[in-house]
Amino acid sequence: MKANNPSQALAVTLVDEFVRNGITHASLSPGSRSAPLAFALAAEQRLELHVSIDERSAAFLALGCARATGRPALLACTSGTAAANFLPAVVEAFNDGVPLVVLTADRPPELRGTGANQTIDQLKLYGDSVRWFCEVGAPEAHPAQPPYWRSTACRAVAEAAGATGGASGPVHLNLSLREPLVPEALDGFDLDLSGRPDGRPWTATERPRVLPSEPELDEVAQLVARTERGIIVAGAGAPGAESLLELARRIGYPVLAEPASNARTGDPAIAHYEALLRSPNFAERHPAELVLRFGKTGLSRALGRYLDTCREHVGVVRLGLWLDPQRHTGKLLHADGSHLCRALVKKVPERAGGEWLRAWAAADEAAAEALSAFLEADDDLSEPRTARDLAAVLPDGSNLVVGSSMPVRDLDAVMEARGGIEVYGNRGANGIDGFVSTTLGIAFASGKPTAALCGDLTLLHDQNGLLGARGQRVSCVLVVVNNDGGGIFSFLEQAEHPEHFERVFGTPHGADLEAVAQVAGCGFDRVKTASVLRDSVVDRLELGGVHVIEVQTDRSQNVAVHRDMYAATDTALVRHPRMLTGNTCSRGS
C-alpha cells in the first residue's frame, strides 16, 4: 500500500485498518478538506460507500447501516458546519448504543482561529454524546505515524463496539489535513504503510459477554421462583426472542414486548397488552408483583401506569447503560441479556401453564378478536389498521422500520405476534429526524426487502434522504400516514387548549407527497382501502426500487377511532367468561 503525501497516507491507512476490523459500510458527504478520505473510501473495494449531499441524511444512513449489521459504520465529512450536522444522528447513536466511527476533516492547527473558510472549533464537537474522542493530529512523514494511525483506528472500533468494557456507541476522530489534499506526489515522501500480515487488525479486540455474579443470579432466580404473578417487559435492545421467550415459558410469565424488541413472535408474548392495560376491567384485576425489564421501554402510558403498581422491578441492560425512566428499579443488572436468560432457565424451577399466564393469554385472545372485528368492519384504512396490516403482510425475511410519534405506538397497540421479520426504530432519542435515511441504511446494509411506516412530518423532515436511493439496488417501500400535521398532539394535553393549537402543534403543511416522491425519482401510490394497501406493499417490494405509499387520514377522526377501538376491547373483556366469573389472579389470592 502506497501514498504520495502525508494526508493521503493518513486516509488510506485508516480506511485499510477499519476494513481489517470488520467495517463494511461508509457514508460520505462531499467536501474539499475531506478529499483524502473521499479518495481512500472510493478506492476501497472491500467497503460499500454511500454518498449523500446532506450531512444529516448521510449520518442517519450510516446509523441505519450500523443497526442492520451490528457493526460500526464509518461516517465522514469535510470541516465546518458539515460536521455539526452530524449531531442528531450522533445523539441517537449514543442513546441507543449504535456503533459509529465519525471522521471529521479539519484545518491544521496553523489555520484554526484565523477566520479561515469553513473552520470552526471541532475539538470535542459532540461533547458527551460520544464514547471516545481523539484529535488525531496533522499527519507527518515520520515512521512512527502509520503504527499510531492503525492503533488509533483499532481503538476507535473497539470503543464504538463496546469492546473496551463500556457501552457501544459513536466515537469521533478529528483529522487535521494539510494540503495537498489530492494524491499529489511530494518529493522524498516514502512511508511504510503496511499493516499486519494476512489482513489481520493491528490490535484485535472482542466485545466481552458479561454475566452478573453467581450471588446476583441466585438472588434474581429465587425472587422469580417465589413470585408467580410476574411479567417480562421487553423494549429496544432486549435479547434475542428465542432466549427471552424460553425463559418466559419456563417461569410462566407473559411477555409485553414493544415492536423494536423483536420478541413479539409467539407464546407467551401478549400482543395486545396496550388494549388490556387501558381496560380497568383487566388491569385492576391482574396486578403484577414482579417486573423483569429488558432493554429500553416506555412507549405506552398505560403500561407505565400499570408498572407504577408493581412491587418489585428488576432491570437488565447492556453494559454501560442506565435505563430506569420511572425510578422503580430495585435491581439493575448489566449483562448480556441472552446469556442471562439462559442462566436463569437453569436456575428457576419450571412453572409453565399456570393460571396467571392463562388469564393473560385468554384476555389477549379476546382483545385480538375485538380489535379485528372493529378494524375489519369495512375495508377503510385507519391509522391503527395501516400499522397492523403492514406488519402482517410483509414476507418473511423482510425488515420493518417504524417511525417515532404515532406510528410506533399504533404498531405497539395492534401488531399481531409474528416472526420472520426484523423491526427497527430510532428509539434512542425517539426523534423523527433522519428516518428516511435510517430506513435506506438498513435496506442497503441488510440486502433485505424493507418497508417503513412513518407520518407525513417524518417524511418531510428527511425528504433529502430519498435522494440517497438514486443508483442503488434496493427494495424499499415507505408507507406514509398523511394527516397533514402532527397527529400525536391531538392525543396530548395540548389539544385541550385550542386557541393556538393548529398553528404551533398541529402544524398543517399542505405538501404534495406525490411531488416529493417525483423529485427524488421514487415510485408513488395513494391508497384508500386496506386491501389495496396490502397489494401495493407486496407488489412494490417485488418490483424493487424505492416507493412511497400514501395513506390519507384525518387527525380528529383518528382520535375517535382510537377511543372507539379501545372501548370495543374493554366491552369484550367485560363480557369474557373469565372476567365475569372472577376467575383471575388478584393480589392476595
C-alpha positions as CSV (number, residue, x, y, z in Angstrom):
1,M,0.0,0.0,0.0
2,K,1.5,3.3,-1.1
3,A,0.7,7.0,-0.7
4,N,2.1,10.2,-2.3
5,N,1.8,12.6,0.7
6,P,1.0,12.7,4.4
7,S,-2.7,13.4,4.1
8,Q,-3.2,10.7,1.6
9,A,-1.2,8.3,3.8
10,L,-3.3,9.0,6.8
11,A,-6.6,8.5,4.9
12,V,-5.6,5.2,3.2
13,T,-4.1,3.8,6.3
14,L,-7.1,4.5,8.4
15,V,-9.5,3.1,5.9
16,D,-7.5,-0.1,5.4
17,E,-7.4,-0.6,9.2
18,F,-11.1,0.0,9.6
19,V,-11.8,-2.7,6.9
20,R,-9.4,-5.1,8.7
21,N,-11.6,-4.5,11.8
22,G,-14.7,-5.7,10.0
23,I,-16.3,-2.4,8.9
24,T,-18.2,-2.9,5.6
25,H,-20.2,0.4,5.1
26,A,-19.2,4.0,4.9
27,S,-21.3,7.2,4.4
28,L,-19.7,10.3,3.0
29,S,-20.8,13.8,2.2
30,P,-18.8,15.8,-0.4
31,G,-16.3,18.5,0.5
32,S,-12.8,19.7,-0.2
33,R,-10.9,19.3,3.1
34,S,-12.1,15.7,3.3
35,A,-10.8,14.9,-0.2
36,P,-8.1,12.4,1.1
37,L,-10.8,10.5,2.9
38,A,-13.1,10.6,-0.2
39,F,-10.4,9.2,-2.5
40,A,-9.5,6.5,0.0
41,L,-13.1,5.4,0.6
42,A,-14.0,5.4,-3.1
43,A,-10.9,3.3,-3.9
44,E,-11.5,0.7,-1.2
45,Q,-13.3,-2.2,-3.0
46,R,-13.9,-4.1,0.3
47,L,-16.1,-1.3,1.5
48,E,-19.6,-0.2,0.3
49,L,-19.6,3.6,0.0
50,H,-22.8,5.7,0.2
51,V,-22.6,9.3,-0.8
52,S,-25.2,11.9,0.4
53,I,-25.3,15.6,-0.3
54,D,-27.0,16.3,3.0
55,E,-24.7,15.6,6.1
56,R,-27.7,15.0,8.4
57,S,-29.1,12.4,5.9
58,A,-25.6,10.9,5.5
59,A,-25.3,10.5,9.2
60,F,-28.6,8.7,9.7
61,L,-27.8,6.5,6.7
62,A,-24.7,5.3,8.5
63,L,-26.7,4.8,11.6
64,G,-29.1,2.6,9.7
65,C,-26.2,0.6,8.3
66,A,-24.8,0.0,11.8
67,R,-28.2,-1.0,13.1
68,A,-28.6,-3.6,10.3
69,T,-25.1,-5.1,10.6
70,G,-24.5,-4.7,14.3
71,R,-21.0,-3.5,13.4
72,P,-19.6,0.1,13.4
73,A,-20.2,2.1,10.2
74,L,-18.0,4.9,9.0
75,L,-19.3,8.5,8.7
76,A,-17.1,11.1,7.1
77,C,-17.4,14.8,6.1
78,T,-15.5,18.0,5.5
79,S,-14.8,20.7,8.0
80,G,-17.1,23.4,9.5
81,T,-20.8,23.2,9.9
82,A,-20.8,19.9,7.8
83,A,-19.6,18.2,11.0
84,A,-22.2,20.0,13.1
85,N,-24.9,18.5,11.0
86,F,-23.9,15.0,12.2
87,L,-25.0,15.8,15.8
88,P,-28.6,14.5,15.7
89,A,-27.5,11.1,14.5
90,V,-24.6,11.0,16.9
91,V,-27.1,11.7,19.8
92,E,-29.4,8.9,18.6
93,A,-26.5,6.5,18.3
94,F,-25.2,7.5,21.8
95,N,-28.6,7.0,23.4
96,D,-29.3,3.6,21.7
97,G,-25.8,2.1,21.7
98,V,-25.4,2.1,17.9
99,P,-21.7,1.9,16.9
100,L,-20.5,4.7,14.6
101,V,-17.0,5.9,13.8
102,V,-17.3,9.6,12.9
103,L,-14.4,11.1,10.8
104,T,-14.4,14.9,10.6
105,A,-11.8,16.5,8.4
106,D,-10.4,19.7,9.9
107,R,-8.0,22.5,9.1
108,P,-4.5,22.1,10.5
109,P,-3.6,24.0,13.7
110,E,-2.0,26.9,11.8
111,L,-5.3,27.7,10.2
112,R,-7.5,27.5,13.3
113,G,-8.8,30.7,14.9
114,T,-7.7,32.7,11.9
115,G,-11.0,33.1,10.1
116,A,-10.1,30.5,7.5
117,N,-13.0,29.3,5.4
118,Q,-15.1,26.5,6.8
119,T,-13.2,26.5,10.1
120,I,-15.0,26.0,13.4
121,D,-13.8,24.6,16.7
122,Q,-14.3,20.8,16.2
123,L,-12.5,19.6,19.3
124,K,-14.9,17.5,21.2
125,L,-17.6,18.9,19.0
126,Y,-20.2,16.3,20.1
127,G,-19.5,16.8,23.8
128,D,-20.5,13.9,26.0
129,S,-22.5,12.3,23.2
130,V,-19.6,10.1,22.0
131,R,-17.9,7.2,23.8
132,W,-14.4,8.4,22.8
133,F,-12.9,11.4,21.1
134,C,-9.4,11.7,19.5
135,E,-7.7,14.6,18.0
136,V,-5.6,12.6,15.6
137,G,-3.3,15.5,14.7
138,A,-1.8,16.6,11.4
139,P,-0.1,13.7,9.6
140,E,3.7,13.8,9.2
141,A,6.3,12.0,7.2
142,H,7.6,10.1,10.2
143,P,7.9,6.3,10.5
144,A,6.1,6.3,13.9
145,Q,2.9,7.7,12.2
146,P,1.5,4.6,10.5
147,P,1.5,2.4,13.6
148,Y,-0.1,5.3,15.5
149,W,-2.8,5.6,12.9
150,R,-3.5,1.9,12.8
151,S,-3.6,1.6,16.6
152,T,-6.0,4.6,16.8
153,A,-8.3,3.1,14.2
154,C,-8.4,-0.2,16.2
155,R,-9.2,1.7,19.4
156,A,-11.9,3.7,17.7
157,V,-13.6,0.4,16.5
158,A,-13.2,-1.2,19.9
159,E,-14.7,1.8,21.7
160,A,-17.6,2.1,19.3
161,A,-18.4,-1.7,19.6
162,G,-18.1,-1.7,23.4
163,A,-15.1,-4.0,23.3
164,T,-13.3,-1.9,26.0
165,G,-15.9,-2.7,28.6
166,G,-18.2,0.3,28.2
167,A,-21.3,0.8,26.2
168,S,-21.3,0.7,22.4
169,G,-22.0,3.9,20.6
170,P,-20.4,6.7,18.4
171,V,-16.7,7.7,18.6
172,H,-15.2,10.8,17.0
173,L,-11.9,11.1,15.2
174,N,-10.9,14.7,14.2
175,L,-8.4,14.7,11.3
176,S,-6.2,17.7,10.6
177,L,-5.4,17.5,6.9
178,R,-2.8,19.7,5.2
179,E,-2.5,20.3,1.5
180,P,-2.0,18.6,-0.9
181,L,-5.5,17.1,-0.4
182,V,-5.3,15.2,-3.6
183,P,-2.9,12.3,-4.5
184,E,-0.1,14.7,-5.5
185,A,3.4,13.4,-5.0
186,L,5.8,15.1,-2.7
187,D,9.5,14.7,-3.3
188,G,11.1,12.3,-0.9
189,F,7.8,11.1,0.7
190,D,8.1,7.3,1.4
191,L,6.4,5.8,4.4
192,D,5.9,2.1,5.1
193,L,2.1,1.9,5.5
194,S,1.7,-1.8,5.6
195,G,-0.4,-3.5,8.3
196,R,-0.3,-6.9,10.0
197,P,0.2,-9.9,7.7
198,D,-2.8,-11.8,6.3
199,G,-5.2,-8.8,6.7
200,R,-5.2,-9.0,10.5
201,P,-6.1,-5.9,12.6
202,W,-3.2,-4.1,14.2
203,T,-4.8,-4.7,17.6
204,A,-7.6,-7.3,17.8
205,T,-10.4,-6.9,20.4
206,E,-13.6,-8.6,21.2
207,R,-16.7,-7.4,23.0
208,P,-17.0,-9.1,26.4
209,R,-20.0,-11.1,27.2
210,V,-21.0,-10.1,30.7
211,L,-23.0,-12.1,33.3
212,P,-23.8,-11.0,36.8
213,S,-22.1,-12.8,39.6
214,E,-23.4,-16.1,40.9
215,P,-24.8,-14.5,44.1
216,E,-26.7,-11.9,41.9
217,L,-28.1,-14.6,39.6
218,D,-29.2,-16.7,42.6
219,E,-30.9,-13.7,44.2
220,V,-32.9,-13.0,41.0
221,A,-33.6,-16.7,40.4
222,Q,-35.0,-17.0,44.0
223,L,-37.1,-13.9,43.5
224,V,-38.6,-15.3,40.3
225,A,-39.2,-18.7,41.9
226,R,-41.3,-17.4,44.7
227,T,-43.3,-14.9,42.6
228,E,-45.9,-16.4,40.4
229,R,-47.5,-13.2,39.3
230,G,-44.7,-11.6,37.3
231,I,-44.3,-10.1,33.8
232,I,-41.5,-9.6,31.4
233,V,-41.3,-6.3,29.6
234,A,-39.1,-6.0,26.5
235,G,-38.0,-3.0,24.6
236,A,-35.4,-1.9,22.1
237,G,-32.1,-3.6,23.0
238,A,-33.7,-6.6,24.5
239,P,-32.0,-10.0,24.0
240,G,-33.0,-12.3,21.2
241,A,-36.5,-13.6,21.2
242,E,-35.6,-17.2,21.5
243,S,-33.8,-17.0,24.8
244,L,-36.2,-14.5,26.3
245,L,-39.3,-16.5,25.3
246,E,-37.7,-19.7,26.6
247,L,-37.3,-18.1,30.0
248,A,-40.9,-16.7,29.9
249,R,-42.3,-20.1,29.2
250,R,-40.3,-21.8,31.9
251,I,-41.4,-19.3,34.6
252,G,-44.9,-18.8,33.4
253,Y,-44.7,-15.0,32.8
254,P,-46.4,-13.1,30.0
255,V,-44.1,-11.1,27.7
256,L,-45.1,-7.5,27.0
257,A,-42.9,-6.8,24.0
258,E,-42.6,-3.5,22.2
259,P,-42.1,-3.9,18.4
260,A,-38.4,-2.9,18.3
261,S,-37.6,-5.7,20.9
262,N,-38.4,-8.3,18.2
263,A,-39.7,-10.5,20.9
264,R,-43.4,-10.4,19.9
265,T,-43.0,-13.6,18.0
266,G,-45.2,-16.2,19.7
267,D,-46.3,-17.7,23.1
268,P,-46.2,-16.3,25.7
269,A,-46.0,-12.8,24.0
270,I,-49.1,-10.8,24.7
271,A,-49.6,-8.9,21.5
272,H,-52.4,-6.6,22.7
273,Y,-51.2,-5.5,26.1
274,E,-51.8,-1.9,25.3
275,A,-55.6,-2.5,24.9
276,L,-55.6,-4.8,28.0
277,L,-53.9,-2.3,30.3
278,R,-56.2,0.5,29.1
279,S,-59.1,-1.5,30.3
280,P,-59.7,-1.1,34.1
281,N,-61.7,-4.4,33.9
282,F,-58.4,-6.2,33.2
283,A,-55.6,-4.1,34.7
284,E,-57.1,-3.8,38.1
285,R,-57.8,-7.5,38.4
286,H,-54.4,-8.6,37.2
287,P,-51.8,-6.7,39.2
288,A,-48.2,-8.0,38.8
289,E,-45.9,-8.4,41.7
290,L,-42.6,-8.6,39.8
291,V,-41.4,-7.0,36.6
292,L,-38.3,-8.2,34.6
293,R,-37.4,-5.4,32.2
294,F,-35.1,-5.9,29.3
295,G,-33.9,-3.1,27.1
296,K,-35.4,0.4,26.7
297,T,-39.1,0.6,27.2
298,G,-41.5,3.5,27.6
299,L,-43.9,3.6,24.5
300,S,-47.1,3.0,26.4
301,R,-48.5,5.3,29.0
302,A,-51.0,2.6,30.0
303,L,-48.1,0.2,30.7
304,G,-46.3,3.0,32.6
305,R,-49.3,3.4,34.9
306,Y,-49.5,-0.3,35.3
307,L,-45.9,-0.7,36.3
308,D,-46.3,2.0,38.9
309,T,-48.4,-0.5,40.9
310,C,-45.8,-3.3,40.7
311,R,-43.8,-4.1,43.9
312,E,-40.5,-5.5,42.6
313,H,-38.6,-4.3,39.5
314,V,-35.5,-5.9,38.0
315,G,-33.9,-4.3,35.0
316,V,-31.5,-6.0,32.6
317,V,-29.5,-3.6,30.4
318,R,-26.3,-3.6,28.3
319,L,-23.0,-2.8,29.8
320,G,-22.5,1.0,30.4
321,L,-26.2,2.0,30.2
322,W,-28.6,3.2,32.9
323,L,-32.2,2.6,31.9
324,D,-34.7,3.4,34.7
325,P,-37.1,6.2,33.5
326,Q,-39.7,5.6,36.2
327,R,-37.1,5.2,39.0
328,H,-38.7,1.9,40.1
329,T,-35.8,-0.5,39.6
330,G,-34.7,-2.2,42.7
331,K,-32.0,-4.3,41.0
332,L,-30.3,-3.2,37.8
333,L,-28.2,-5.9,36.1
334,H,-25.6,-5.0,33.5
335,A,-25.4,-8.2,31.4
336,D,-25.7,-9.9,28.1
337,G,-29.4,-10.5,28.1
338,S,-29.4,-13.7,26.2
339,H,-26.8,-15.3,28.4
340,L,-28.7,-14.1,31.5
341,C,-32.0,-15.6,30.3
342,R,-30.3,-19.0,29.6
343,A,-28.6,-18.8,33.1
344,L,-32.0,-18.2,34.8
345,V,-33.6,-21.0,32.9
346,K,-31.1,-23.4,34.5
347,K,-31.7,-22.0,38.0
348,V,-35.5,-21.4,38.2
349,P,-37.9,-24.4,38.7
350,E,-40.4,-24.9,35.9
351,R,-43.7,-23.2,36.4
352,A,-45.3,-23.5,32.9
353,G,-49.0,-23.3,32.3
354,G,-50.1,-21.6,35.5
355,E,-53.4,-19.7,36.0
356,W,-51.7,-16.3,35.9
357,L,-50.3,-16.8,32.4
358,R,-53.6,-18.5,31.2
359,A,-55.6,-15.4,32.3
360,W,-53.3,-13.1,30.3
361,A,-53.4,-15.4,27.2
362,A,-57.2,-15.6,27.3
363,A,-57.6,-11.9,27.6
364,D,-55.2,-11.3,24.8
365,E,-57.2,-13.7,22.6
366,A,-60.4,-11.8,23.5
367,A,-58.7,-8.5,22.7
368,A,-57.4,-9.8,19.4
369,E,-60.9,-10.8,18.3
370,A,-62.4,-7.5,19.4
371,L,-59.7,-5.4,17.6
372,S,-60.0,-7.5,14.4
373,A,-63.8,-7.1,14.4
374,F,-63.5,-3.3,14.9
375,L,-60.7,-2.7,12.4
376,E,-62.2,-5.0,9.8
377,A,-65.8,-3.8,9.9
378,D,-65.2,-2.4,6.4
379,D,-62.3,-2.0,4.0
380,D,-61.5,1.5,5.1
381,L,-58.0,2.4,6.2
382,S,-57.4,3.9,9.7
383,E,-54.1,4.6,11.2
384,P,-54.1,1.6,13.5
385,R,-55.3,-0.7,10.7
386,T,-52.5,0.6,8.4
387,A,-49.9,-0.4,11.1
388,R,-51.4,-3.8,11.7
389,D,-51.8,-4.7,8.1
390,L,-48.4,-3.6,7.1
391,A,-46.7,-5.7,9.7
392,A,-48.9,-8.7,8.8
393,V,-48.4,-8.6,5.0
394,L,-44.6,-8.4,4.9
395,P,-43.0,-11.6,3.7
396,D,-40.6,-13.5,5.9
397,G,-37.1,-12.2,5.6
398,S,-38.2,-8.5,5.5
399,N,-37.4,-5.5,7.6
400,L,-39.9,-3.2,9.1
401,V,-38.7,0.3,10.2
402,V,-41.2,2.2,12.2
403,G,-41.1,6.0,12.9
404,S,-41.5,7.7,16.2
405,S,-44.6,9.5,17.4
406,M,-47.9,7.8,16.5
407,P,-46.7,5.1,14.0
408,V,-44.7,3.2,16.6
409,R,-47.5,3.5,19.2
410,D,-50.0,2.2,16.7
411,L,-47.8,-0.7,15.8
412,D,-47.3,-1.4,19.5
413,A,-51.0,-1.4,20.1
414,V,-52.2,-3.6,17.2
415,M,-49.3,-5.7,15.8
416,E,-50.1,-9.4,15.9
417,A,-47.4,-11.7,17.2
418,R,-45.3,-13.0,14.3
419,G,-41.7,-14.0,13.4
420,G,-39.8,-13.8,10.2
421,I,-39.3,-10.0,10.1
422,E,-36.9,-7.6,11.9
423,V,-38.4,-4.5,13.4
424,Y,-36.2,-1.4,13.8
425,G,-36.8,2.1,15.1
426,N,-34.8,5.1,16.3
427,R,-35.7,4.5,20.0
428,G,-32.6,6.2,21.5
429,A,-33.7,9.8,21.4
430,N,-37.1,8.9,19.9
431,G,-36.9,11.7,17.3
432,I,-38.5,11.8,13.9
433,D,-35.4,13.2,12.2
434,G,-33.3,11.1,9.8
435,F,-36.0,8.4,9.4
436,V,-35.9,8.0,5.7
437,S,-32.1,7.8,5.7
438,T,-32.1,5.3,8.6
439,T,-34.5,3.2,6.6
440,L,-32.4,3.3,3.5
441,G,-29.2,2.5,5.5
442,I,-31.0,-0.6,6.9
443,A,-32.1,-1.6,3.5
444,F,-28.7,-1.1,1.9
445,A,-26.7,-2.9,4.6
446,S,-29.1,-5.8,5.2
447,G,-29.8,-6.5,1.5
448,K,-33.4,-7.5,2.5
449,P,-36.7,-6.1,1.3
450,T,-37.5,-3.2,3.7
451,A,-40.8,-1.5,4.5
452,A,-41.2,1.6,6.7
453,L,-44.1,3.2,8.5
454,C,-44.0,6.9,9.3
455,G,-46.0,10.1,9.5
456,D,-46.1,12.9,7.0
457,L,-43.9,15.2,9.1
458,T,-41.3,12.5,9.5
459,L,-41.0,12.0,5.7
460,L,-40.8,15.8,5.1
461,H,-38.2,16.2,7.8
462,D,-35.8,13.9,5.9
463,Q,-37.1,14.2,2.3
464,N,-33.4,14.8,1.2
465,G,-32.8,11.2,2.4
466,L,-34.8,10.0,-0.6
467,L,-32.1,11.3,-2.9
468,G,-29.7,8.8,-1.4
469,A,-31.5,5.9,-3.1
470,R,-30.6,7.0,-6.6
471,G,-28.4,4.5,-8.4
472,Q,-28.7,2.0,-5.5
473,R,-30.0,-1.6,-5.9
474,V,-32.6,-1.7,-3.1
475,S,-36.2,-2.8,-2.4
476,C,-37.8,-0.3,-0.1
477,V,-41.4,0.9,0.5
478,L,-42.2,3.8,2.7
479,V,-45.9,3.8,3.9
480,V,-46.6,7.4,4.9
481,V,-49.7,8.2,7.0
482,N,-50.6,11.7,6.0
483,N,-52.9,13.5,8.3
484,D,-51.5,16.9,7.4
485,G,-49.6,17.6,10.6
486,G,-48.5,16.3,13.9
487,G,-51.2,13.8,14.8
488,I,-49.9,12.7,18.2
489,F,-50.6,16.2,19.7
490,S,-54.3,15.5,19.3
491,F,-53.9,12.9,21.9
492,L,-52.0,15.0,24.4
493,E,-52.8,17.7,26.8
494,Q,-52.0,20.4,24.3
495,A,-55.2,19.6,22.4
496,E,-57.3,20.9,25.4
497,H,-56.0,24.4,24.6
498,P,-57.4,25.1,21.1
499,E,-56.6,28.8,20.7
500,H,-53.2,28.3,19.0
501,F,-53.2,24.5,18.7
502,E,-53.2,24.2,14.9
503,R,-50.5,26.8,14.3
504,V,-48.0,25.6,16.9
505,F,-48.8,21.9,17.4
506,G,-50.9,20.6,14.6
507,T,-48.7,22.4,12.0
508,P,-50.6,21.6,8.8
509,H,-48.3,21.8,5.8
510,G,-50.5,21.0,2.7
511,A,-47.5,19.4,1.0
512,D,-48.0,17.2,-2.0
513,L,-46.2,13.9,-1.2
514,E,-46.5,12.7,-4.7
515,A,-44.4,15.7,-5.9
516,V,-41.9,14.9,-3.1
517,A,-41.6,11.4,-4.4
518,Q,-41.3,12.5,-8.0
519,V,-38.5,14.9,-7.2
520,A,-36.5,12.1,-5.8
521,G,-37.3,9.7,-8.6
522,C,-39.3,7.4,-6.4
523,G,-42.4,5.4,-7.2
524,F,-45.7,6.6,-5.7
525,D,-49.1,5.2,-4.8
526,R,-52.0,6.8,-2.9
527,V,-54.3,4.1,-1.4
528,K,-57.6,4.4,0.2
529,T,-58.6,0.8,1.2
530,A,-56.9,-1.9,3.3
531,S,-57.0,-4.5,0.5
532,V,-55.3,-2.1,-1.9
533,L,-52.6,-1.2,0.7
534,R,-51.7,-4.8,1.2
535,D,-51.5,-5.5,-2.6
536,S,-49.5,-2.3,-3.2
537,V,-46.9,-3.1,-0.5
538,V,-46.3,-6.6,-1.8
539,D,-46.2,-5.6,-5.4
540,R,-43.8,-2.7,-5.0
541,L,-41.4,-4.7,-2.8
542,E,-41.3,-7.3,-5.5
543,L,-40.8,-4.6,-8.2
544,G,-37.7,-3.2,-6.4
545,G,-36.6,0.4,-6.1
546,V,-37.8,3.0,-3.6
547,H,-41.5,3.7,-3.4
548,V,-43.8,6.0,-1.3
549,I,-47.3,4.8,-0.5
550,E,-49.5,7.5,1.0
551,V,-52.4,6.8,3.3
552,Q,-54.5,9.9,3.9
553,T,-56.3,10.2,7.3
554,D,-57.9,12.9,9.4
555,R,-56.4,13.8,12.8
556,S,-59.7,14.4,14.6
557,Q,-61.2,11.3,13.2
558,N,-58.1,9.4,14.2
559,V,-58.7,10.3,17.9
560,A,-62.2,8.9,17.7
561,V,-61.0,5.7,16.0
562,H,-58.6,5.1,18.9
563,R,-61.2,5.9,21.5
564,D,-63.8,3.5,20.0
565,M,-61.2,0.8,19.3
566,Y,-60.2,0.6,23.0
567,A,-63.9,0.9,24.1
568,A,-64.7,-2.2,22.0
569,T,-61.8,-4.1,23.6
570,D,-63.0,-3.1,27.1
571,T,-66.5,-4.3,26.3
572,A,-65.2,-7.6,25.0
573,L,-63.2,-8.1,28.2
574,V,-66.2,-7.4,30.4
575,R,-68.2,-10.0,28.5
576,H,-65.4,-12.6,28.6
577,P,-66.3,-15.6,30.8
578,R,-63.1,-15.4,32.9
579,M,-63.8,-11.7,33.7
580,L,-67.5,-12.4,34.6
581,T,-66.7,-15.3,36.9
582,G,-63.9,-13.5,38.6
583,N,-61.5,-16.4,37.7
584,T,-58.5,-14.1,37.7
585,C,-55.4,-13.6,39.7
586,S,-55.6,-10.8,42.2
587,R,-53.3,-9.7,44.9
588,G,-53.5,-11.9,48.0
589,S,-55.2,-14.8,46.2
